[in-house]
Amino acid sequence: MKKLLLLLAVIPLFLNAQEKHTINGNVVDAANGEALIGATVLIQELGTGNITNVYGFYSITLPPGDYTVEYRYIGFVTQTRKISLSANTRIDIELSEEQTQLQEVVVTARPEDENVTSTEMSVAEIDIQTIRKMPAILGEVDIIKSLQLLPGVSTVGEGASGFNVRGGTVGQNLILLDEAPVYNSSHLLGFFSVFNPDAVKDLKLYKGAIPAQYGGRLASILDIRMKEGNNKELEVNGGIGTIFSRLAIEAPIKKEKSSFIIAGRRSYADILSRPFVQELRDGAALNFYDLTMKTNYKFSDRNQIFLSGYFGKDNFKFDADQGFSWGNRTTTFRWNHLFNDRLFSNFTVFFSDYEYELEFGDNPRDRFEWNSDINTLTFKPSFTYFIDQRNELTFGGEIFKYGFEPARAIGISDGDVINISVPDKQAIESAVYINNDQKINDKLSVQYGLRFSYFNLIGEGNKFILGDTIPGRRRPIEDVIEIGKGKSIASHHGWEPRLSFRYQLNKTTSVKASYNRMLQYIHLISNTTAANPLDVWTPSSNNLEPQVGQQWAMGLFKNLRSNDYETSVEVYYRETDKQLEYINGADLLINESLETDLLAGIGRAYGLELYVKKNSGRLNGWISYTLGRTELQTEGINRGEWYPTRFDQTHNFKVTSFYELNERWTLSSTFSYISGTPTTFPTSRYEVQGITIPHNANDSRNNVRLPDYHRLDFSATMKGRAVRRDGTPRKNRDELVFTVYNIYNRANPFSIYFWQGEDRVDPGVLADTRATQVSIFASFIPSITYNFKF
């Protein structure tokens, strides 16, 4: 394998060795200096070129000669430069937005034909401006819920912010905010996500064909990049909505060299209700807030630093002494350095922390307190070497230090303190990778890479030696070994190869295929489908092996009518080994011997994804459809036979549309239809002293499906006038957004439970049990939001 890594690094170096020169630079937005990610830099004479990276940087190496360089980005005016290349040349470009009489909705920020010409596949992207126009719960824009409208991505339930990707669990998604992982992405128990759209510049979801620089999760990588801040002039954005308000301020610190952005949100339903609700006056609370910040400084053309952070918290208090809270904190420091005209580097250090706290009992002598935490400190050096216009080599590494605090819990009963805390855990994860994106010829391009990862669970802590038992039952503890501080409790490692290729059938059509293998060393412990603030993360150990996932995908991509229409068909097959499952009645919280209740199964997911998108015109949008199955097989569950997962959805159909009515009014709507998800129902029951006890006689799991889910949403955006009455343009911009969520009052099921009422029945009388459906939103919800910018 070491020889293979070396071969991957040197193969491109043996290409054409004649004297060449390099054109490089940055492509930015002329209005605010923000780097344009994925802008196309095309050499017209050669019909080839490159795209800018996540920092807006590009580099192209060519033989000496005269060239015409074209800079393109959707929604911006194309610029052309003629150059006579006789030495290395730096060209920084500022692109201006197109100004048309009627602004059309932009549904992508990628080059017009990138979906066909790039090697990349199984990627979901939505432009942030498009996300702002979508109907949303209570009129508030939400990034994660917007992604659920794309093929292969499904919701975990009405109102929840978690998502499933191609049959993966919520815990198999890695969510990155400026490279720092976010372990719980929900506000208000999942109704909103933690990402402030005013501070987000770019987002990309990898469903498959995951590049070698990413690792740590099996199903997907959601990479969210924050705005750097306007380095030209002061800009203020904000909004006043039904649930919360937003404010973002960005401005230059030193014009065109340094800038900042500060964006904050705060909900206020509890403040507005306080005069009318006694509990709120007594200390109860239901609110959230978050603050997103970023600054940067450009020392020279070769050096730039970035510092960003996120701080957010939710409070759910029953009174001044009881309730729970949870929140995320992230801090990221990055240094971009250009070693030479072709070697670009990025050094990143980040810290991420997620914690929650619970407090119950209004008497100091009878009280329960519990808090849990997971934190990560990471260093990541990464390098990109632009070998020539046909080869882009990426390599680097990363090292993570994890801290797990499963439960710091104290119970106080009649003044006696009982400490039931679970000991903390520490772990180190490291990885090295190399990846090359190579254009072999005009028709064939390939991206190949290799990643090696290593995980070590270290003491101080206990190492449990478990015995065998009947499959599906709790495993007995045979021995407990105390491991000293800094010594290894268990270690795991593995190779993670990545491969994808694109073959261009003609100018508008291509075929793509990919394979990737992923390892996941930390695990989300949850017996719910939706993300829960009380979920716990735990590391791999001597009893809990890392989850291993492999995915194969193939697709046909075709554009029509000069890229006005995009179409694609993808098929995929995923298999997982050591996928986490639980015994019946598993004790998941405040359990030091949690491993005794965990099972390892195998999973498979396969499906077909169809996607049609109209990019231009007054009426545009997309249609997505996914036909899929997701199944598990675990010894000791369902008699060892395959069974559907709780989030298995056979049919997932979504329509998203936008219509520019005139210069001021934009209409949009979304429709969703999803097959009912499986759930476990009892097959029989016992009557014990008038109480009904449900029982599953077949030991089956997920044996019944909930009713199908469908919903229609609508919104209308009215822009404020662009000119004053005297004909002069207004510098300030504002708009009103009217939204109706769930127009036709569909009571979609979130879950169904059984009960017999509050009273016991007389002996010999059969209890009248009933099924009750829980719906989060059972009626239409209107809302209005006011947004402004100046």
GUDOVO-86624 format. One record per residue (C-alpha): x, y, z. Coordinates in pm, whole numbers, padded with zeros to 5 digits, always signed. Example, Ala and Ser with C-alpha at 12.3 -4.5 7.8 and 13.67 -1.06 7.14 Angstrom:
2
+01230-00450+00780+01367-00106+00714
//
This chain:
790
+00000+00000+00000+00291+00238+00066+00408+00177-00290+00056+00253-00413+00054+00586-00227+00390+00674-00381+00265+00574-00725-00041+00799-00690+00187+01090-00608+00439+01050-00888+00232+00931-01186+00130+01284-01290+00489+01410-01257+00600+01197-01550+00373+01381-01789+00494+01635-02045+00811+01789-01901+00864+02074-02150+00910+02427-02013+00580+02568-01894+00448+02875-01715+00164+02924-01472-00134+03158-01461-00290+03185-01116-00491+03419-00899-00821+03468-00721-01170+03521-00859-01393+03731-00633-01725+03912-00631-01666+04275-00733-01940+04396-00500-01804+04259-00172-01474+04080-00234-01615+03735-00145-01428+03449-00309-01630+03281-00584-01616+02905-00534-01625+02695-00850-01583+02979-01099-01466+02854-01441-01132+02970-01583-01124+02860-01948-00839+02872-02199-01032+02925-02522-00758+02805-02759-00733+02470-02576-01096+02426-02475-00980+02337-02124-00905+02507-01796-00984+02481-01427-01228+02591-01159-01155+02791-00844-01124+02610-00514-01314+02686-00192-01096+02994-00141-01151+03128-00495-00796+03035-00605-00705+02887-00944-00384+02779-01114-00326+02667-01474+00011+02563-01619+00063+02601-01996+00337+02607-02260+00450+02959-02363+00221+03131-02612-00070+03364-02665-00397+03271-02499-00748+03401-02439-00857+03340-02080-01228+03347-02002-01364+03385-01646-01723+03266-01599-01965+03231-01310-02342+03184-01325-02524+03513-01268-02209+03721-01325-02072+03905-01628-01808+03696-01810-01464+03857-01842-01204+03779-02108-00830+03851-02091-00576+03810-02372-00230+03726-02245+00110+03651-02392+00246+03385-02158+00625+03400-02131+00662+03384-01751+00454+03295-01447+00164+03542-01432-00083+03631-01159-00426+03757-01264-00683+03843-00995-01033+03893-01131-01338+04070-00993-01666+03960-01154-01976+04179-01140-02332+04052-01115-02541+04068-01429-02792+04351-01426-03109+04265-01618-03451+04424-01621-03610+04112-01478-03393+03912-01238-03440+03540-01292-03417+03296-01001-03071+03142-00984-03090+02774-00893-02719+02695-00902-02385+02872-00862-02187+02617-01061-02059+02652-01417-02343+02591-01662-02229+02246-01776-02027+02131-01474-02278+01857-01395-02185+01697-01730-01815+01784-01770-01678+01737-01416-01571+01406-01265-01781+01488-00960-02105+01294-00912-02354+01220-00632-02326+01580-00512-02618+01796-00398-02588+02175-00415-02832+02464-00384-02739+02828-00420-02803+03025-00101-03013+03278-00294-03239+02997-00411-03274+02865-00057-03396+03208+00053-03687+03189-00194-03815+02848-00085-04126+02810+00135-04020+02723+00489-04170+02648+00828-04293+02976+00979-04124+03160+00693-03770+03102+00821-03505+02987+00573-03343+02656+00668-03042+02509+00488-03084+02146+00594-03455+02129+00514-03380+02274+00171-03136+01991+00099-03414+01741+00171-03576+01848-00158-03293+01689-00358-03272+01324-00470-03120+01075-00229-03185+01299+00073-03483+01235+00298-03630+01386+00612-03632+01197+00941-03973+01340+01026-04194+01648+01006-04026+01947+01164-03698+01764+01232-03362+01901+01114-03187+01566+01080-03165+01393+00743-03087+01055+00590-02871+01012+00279-02901+00703+00061-03010+00483+00348-02763+00614+00603-02853+00704+00962-02845+01057+01104-02523+00968+01286-02355+00866+00960-02360+01225+00826-02061+01451+00889-02169+01817+00906-01886+02070+00877-01904+02444+00941-01582+02602+00815-01426+02254+00855-01533+02212+01221-01781+01928+01289-02126+02017+01424-02253+01727+01637-02614+01844+01673-02749+02078+01407-03091+02155+01556-03261+02448+01726-03598+02421+01904-03592+02037+01914-03532+02019+01540-03769+02278+01394-03474+02488+01274-03108+02421+01202-02818+02605+01364-02691+02757+01038-02769+03124+00986-02831+03176+00611-02705+03535+00636-02357+03400+00718-02342+03107+00472-02163+03145+00139-02156+02793-00001-02272+02443+00082-02210+02108-00079-02346+01766+00017-02146+01461-00093-02380+01160-00117-02116+00943-00286-01788+00973-00477-01647+01134-00162-01295+01276-00218-01009+01134-00010-00970+01450+00198-01299+01370+00374-01353+01085+00618-01507+00986+00949-01865+00909+00840-02024+00647+00615-02319+00815+00445-02244+01176+00356-02037+01489+00406-02214+01828+00430-01947+02097+00381-02074+02447+00473-01851+02750+00414-01913+03084+00585-01890+03424+00423-01571+03621+00482-01744+03959+00509-01768+04250+00268-01420+04403+00220-01551+04693+00009-01814+04866+00225-02045+04833+00522-02338+04596+00463-02621+04519+00702-02869+04234+00650-03151+04116+00870-03504+03998+00908-03798+04008+01146-04005+03690+01151-04277+03510+01339-04042+03312+01563-03708+03493+01563-03521+03788+01419-03180+03806+01250-02913+04067+01207-02583+04043+01017-02320+04314+00990-02020+04289+00758-01762+04551+00670-01398+04604+00579-01140+04642+00854-00881+04747+00600-01037+04789+00258-00971+04494+00022-00731+04338+00275-00933+04259+00583-01301+04225+00668-01542+04075+00919-01898+03946+00951-02108+03910+01266-02448+03741+01233-02689+03674+01519-03036+03529+01573-03264+03518+01876-03610+03366+01914-03863+03558+02119-04184+03358+02147-04134+03330+02523-04066+03705+02559-04382+03803+02372-04588+03551+02572-04445+03637+02912-04713+03893+03010-04984+03636+02943-04829+03312+03076-04759+03283+03449-04499+03005+03405-04288+03232+03185-04294+03499+03453-04173+03236+03702-03858+03157+03505-03980+02918+03235-03821+02962+02892-03834+02829+02539-03582+03006+02321-03259+02983+02128-02987+03217+02017-02676+03187+01803-02387+03406+01701-02171+03346+01393-01852+03545+01341-01566+03550+01095-01272+03774+01010-00978+03754+00773-00661+03937+00682-00471+03923+00353-00103+03988+00422+00002+03941+00060-00087+03752-00255+00066+03445-00091-00066+03464+00267-00411+03506+00415-00554+03405+00753-00914+03340+00862-01070+03315+01207-01433+03204+01246-01659+03087+01523-02010+02974+01605-02180+02993+01945-02539+02881+01996-02767+02756+02271-03125+02637+02325-03311+02675+02653-03618+02473+02747-03700+02556+03109-04013+02446+03296-03936+02705+03567-03629+02875+03711-03489+02547+03851-03597+02276+03605-03547+02205+03237-03270+02139+02991-03045+02322+02750-02805+02231+02472-02566+02406+02238-02268+02400+02000-01944+02596+01996-01690+02593+01715-01373+02792+01647-01169+02762+01327-00834+02921+01243-00698+02883+00888-00385+02999+00713-00372+02996+00334-00017+02997+00200+00097+02985-00162+00440+02817-00164+00482+02882-00534+00261+02947-00835+00131+02589-00835+00145+02470-00471-00145+02599-00260-00171+02509+00109-00423+02546+00388-00339+02485+00754-00641+02453+00983-00683+02427+01358-01035+02394+01494-01218+02322+01816-01573+02192+01830-01787+02125+02136-02143+02007+02192-02300+01978+02535-02638+01947+02701-02758+01990+03058-03067+01868+03247-03195+01980+03583-03505+01847+03763-03638+01922+04108-03717+02258+04265-03596+02146+04608-03218+02146+04675-03263+01830+04885-03444+01639+04609-03286+01709+04275-03130+01552+03966-02857+01711+03752-02701+01568+03436-02475+01706+03167-02302+01544+02870-02036+01669+02630-01830+01578+02323-01542+01796+02206-01282+01778+01932-00949+01956+01884-00801+01907+01536-00504+02007+01321-00535+01967+00942-00262+02050+00691-00376+02021+00328-00202+02091-00001-00309+02128-00363-00050+02099-00638-00171+02219-00979+00061+02002-01189-00080+02119-01521-00418+02184-01678-00491+01810-01672-00377+01714-01319-00466+01854-00979-00304+01670-00688-00444+01704-00335-00272+01558-00029-00251+01615+00344-00352+01476+00681-00541+01543+01000-00526+01450+01366-00825+01465+01603-00827+01458+01981-01170+01358+02112-01310+01409+02458-01628+01220+02550-01829+01297+02863-02122+01052+02843-02287+01158+03168-02189+01364+03468-02497+01289+03676-02584+01354+04038-02905+01262+04218-03000+01415+04552-03265+01238+04758-03362+01383+05095-03023+01553+05106-02819+01242+05024-02601+01282+04715-02574+00988+04476-02313+01015+04203-02412+00802+03901-02170+00961+03656-02015+00764+03371-01635+00808+03337-01503+01030+03060-01329+00882+02755-01045+01006+02535-00946+00906+02183-00709+01004+01903-00798+00973+01534-00551+01049+01256-00543+01015+00879-00328+01084+00573-00460+01104+00219-00365+01170-00141-00595+01234-00434-00549+01323-00800-00806+01471-01037-00679+01382-01384-00814+01466-01729-00676+01185-01943-00818+01326-02266-01111+01535-02384-01353+01251-02317-01215+01069-02014-01132+01210-01672-01069+01020-01350-01033+01105-00983-00848+00852-00771-00729+00866-00415-00638+00675-00104-00686+00752+00263-00539+00570+00563-00698+00629+00903-00599+00520+01253-00802+00535+01575-00685+00481+01932-00906+00478+02242-00682+00576+02532-00704+00563+02910-00752+00640+03187-01054+00408+03178-01201+00061+03210-01169-00209+02948-01467-00446+02959-01423-00809+02863-01760-00944+02752-01877-01301+02731-02108-01472+02486-02482-01494+02522-02795-01576+02321-02798-01350+02012-02998-01036+02079-02956-01052+02457-02740-00837+02684-02382-00967+02692-02238-01048+03036-01928-00874+03173-01660-01134+03249-01380-00900+03353-01295-00533+03395-00936-00419+03332-00821-00077+03451-00612+00102+03188-00373+00378+03294-00374+00735+03166-00244+00769+02810-00228+00394+02749-00422+00224+02470-00753+00053+02545-00818-00045+02184-00700+00064+01839-00835+00027+01486-00715+00127+01141-00801+00083+00777-00752+00183+00414-01016+00392+00239-00976+00391-00141-01175+00634-00360-01228+00618-00736-01457+00796-00982-01450+00861-01355-01636+01056-01622-01663+00962-01988-01795+01234-02219-02024+01080-02481-02074+01417-02651-02077+01784-02558-02400+01755-02358-02390+01396-02229-02159+01201-02000-02149+00874-01807-02000+00864-01457-01923+00594-01203-01768+00590-00856-01661+00375-00563-01565+00473-00211-01488+00293+00114-01536+00476+00444-01460+00401+00809-01650+00553+01102-01486+00532+01444-01733+00728+01659-02100+00635+01693-02423+00820+01766-02618+00634+02034-02988+00697+01978-03302+00488+01967-03496+00758+01781-03504+00827+01408-03483+01204+01447-03181+01381+01594-03235+01430+01967-03057+01682+02192-03002+01402+02446-02821+01170+02205-02476+01050+02311-02163+00990+02101-01935+00703+02196-01600+00584+02054-01505+00248+01907-01350+00012+02163-01240-00348+02204-01609-00449+02194-01745-00188+01954-01570-00203+01618-01573+00082+01364-01851+00083+01107-01734+00014+00751-01921+00134+00446-01878+00082+00074-02074+00248-00205-02091+00197-00580-02273+00444-00804-02324+00499-01177-02506+00776-01358-02602+00929-01690-02591+01312-01707-02735+01515-01994-02806+01884-02053-03060+02015-02302-03124+02343-02483-02784+02506-02419-02776+02397-02055-03121+02540-01980-03223+02193-01862-03018+01947-01654-03115+01583-01629-02951+01293-01450-03015+00931-01360-02806+00766-01088-02817+00418-00942-02635+00329-00621-02564+00036-00394-02436+00077-00037-02332-00193+00205-02225-00148+00564-02055-00379+00810-02066-00352+01190-02366-00117+01166-02489-00024+01511-02807-00180+01645-02958-00229+01991-03103-00515+02190-03470-00492+02286-03497-00277+02597-03144-00137+02559-03027+00098+02837-02861+00377+02637-02829+00663+02885-02604+00687+03193-02473+00335+03136-02098+00276+03181-02130-00074+03032-02322+00051+02728-02136-00192+02502-02327-00485+02654-02650-00355+02495-02509-00289+02146-02522-00518+01845-02334-00515+01516-02525-00593+01199-02485-00561+00826-02680-00319+00612-02759-00262+00249-02920+00025+00063-02987+00050-00308-03185+00280-00527-03249+00491-00833-03236+00873-00838-03395+01087-01111-03338+01461-01138-03466+01722-01385-03387+02091-01338-03474+02401-01538-03206+02664-01484-03332+02976-01660-03643+03166-01752-03916+03319-01542-04043+02972-01448-03779+02732-01322-03703+02476-01051-03655+02102-01034-03819+01763-00992-03650+01484-00799-03752+01123-00746-03581+00848-00548-03679+00481-00555-03489+00304-00279-03467+00034-00014-03270+00030+00312-03240-00294+00509-03052-00445+00803-02966-00796+00912-02861-00843+01273-02817-01168+01460-03073-01181+01741-03321-00940+01575-03614-01036+01351-03508-01402+01368-03186-01314+01183-03375-01215+00867-03343-00889+00672-03576-00611+00790-03633-00251+00674-03475+00030+00872-03692+00283+01050-03609+00541+00780-03666+00316+00476-03865+00508+00213-03961+00330-00108-04078+00639-00296-03957+00995-00243-04096+01251-00490-04030+01628-00467-04119+01926-00688-03969+02272-00635-04076+02563-00855-04015+02937-00883-04197+03193-01095-04092+03554-01150-04431+03725-01179-04276+04066-01239-03988+04279-01120-04116+04280-00764-04306+03956-00709-04164+03602-00698-04382+03298-00632-04247+02962-00517-04386+02630-00406-04270+02285-00298-04456+01955-00298-04339+01638-00125-04469+01283-00141-04291+01013+00063-04385+00651+00122-04472+00566+00479-04177+00465+00693-04165+00138+00890-04237+00111+01260-04275-00176+01506-04624-00268+01620-04717-00535+01874-04870-00854+01737-05041-00960+02062-05101-00843+02420-05122-00953+02781-05375-00842+03042-05220-00816+03391-05439-00677+03670-05635-00464+03428-05328-00325+03252-05262-00406+02888-04903-00503+02804-04822-00506+02429-04612-00794+02298-04440-00873+01972-04474-01249+01949-04269-01282+01629-03972-01081+01758-04014-00876+01441-03881-00525+01394-04033-00254+01173-04316-00485+01071-04573-00214+00979-04558+00106+00774-04699+00443+00869-04938+00614+00622-04777+00798+00331-04655+01154+00378-04742+01442+00145-04746+01819+00178-04773+02136-00035-04614+02467+00066-04633+02808-00098-04459+03143-00061-04467+03484-00226-04188+03739-00204-04257+04107-00262-03944+04314-00314-03936+04675-00204-03912+04939-00473-03568+04965-00635-03606+05335-00720-03745+05636-00539-04035+05840-00671-03790+06087-00822-03634+05806-01028-03307+05778-00833-03203+05426-00726-03246+05316-00364-02932+05189-00193-03133+04996+00061-03319+04678-00028-03607+04511+00154-03874+04248+00095-04176+04082+00251-04205+03703+00240-04552+03549+00281-04553+03174+00343-04822+02911+00388-04688+02578+00515-04903+02265+00465-05166+02435+00250-05428+02160+00248-05410+02068+00620-05251+01728+00583-05207+01557+00923-04890+01366+00838-04799+01096+01091-04479+01141+01291-04549+00828+01499-04833+00604+01618-04863+00465+01970-05112+00241+02154-05285+00300+02486-05590+00188+02680-05683+00513+02849-05611+00623+03203-05834+00380+03392-05790+00010+03465-06065-00227+03356-06249-00476+03577-06117-00834+03594-06233-01041+03300-06316-00734+03090-06108-00686+02776-05944-00342+02764-06040-00119+02475-05697-00025+02339-05660+00230+02066-05395+00357+01826-05314+00729+01840-05136+00914+01563-04896+01195+01649-04872+01476+01393-04637+01770+01438-04823+02007+01205-05183+01898+01139-05304+02222+00983-05182+02496+00754-04945+02754+00906-04929+03106+00761-04638+03339+00837-04479+03663+00728-04114+03772+00738-03959+04110+00667-03601+04107+00530-03380+04409+00478-03036+04497+00343-02847+04825+00340
//
